[in-house]
């Protein structure tokens, strides 16, 4: 399974630079088209069906980590260069393979809002097939994160545009920061150290849990410490449908942690599966654990999904993006 986030800072710089150059022009561009999580790959048929296509699928269509069913990271749609017209240039995510011995420069290029907005375009410039494969191998971590960050930023922007402002207050009181929840999310539970906010529909449930606790002894960011506290908090606050049932962490697949930094906040990302003790419910979860501003407590932002009838990639991406919208209300 592939994990993201090691290069947030680099991708952010690339996007920022691209955004500065096209800031005025971007206001005049049309809105993007295409489905969330889809990438148009501009490459000729022979290369798409050959080694380069296999390499691209291995990088961008690998299994999404920690989903019960196999779902690709992104859905790829091949468009031959001769068919790459204005309609396809409006797509939200585009990857162009420019393989030409006459290229002046080679390497990977990242652009934003090239033909539409908010758009992300990556381009491989290579002299030949071997060169393209080498460039893709070097970009195997950066390339999917570039498109992942773009999808996340669109979700956050939409959350801010249609924000349920009443949900800011309980999160701010607990953490000293705010998160941007779109309309549809409602407050389910609030205590002195726990907040439960969810978008619950007939067949889907996207939930964000926010809680804090004193920094424990030992390594507070070890997977054992994080999961031990998670299980304690879930048992106390997230009951199942039947008496005596409650949420806990599934043990069939071991959760994993990854140290990341985003918008100036250092945190540990944890991914795993949740289940209900005494019942058959379950699904994926992801959490961010970091110090409170005074350093005395740990704050946890957790997102989980329950959608047994549907693919879960986009549901998890949507609710996970809310975690990334967190920002301190007043920086010290």
Order of alpha helices (4+ residues) and beta strands (2+ residues): alpha-alpha-beta-beta-alpha-alpha-beta-alpha-beta-beta-beta-beta-alpha-alpha-alpha-beta-beta-beta-beta-alpha-beta-beta-beta-beta-beta-alpha-beta
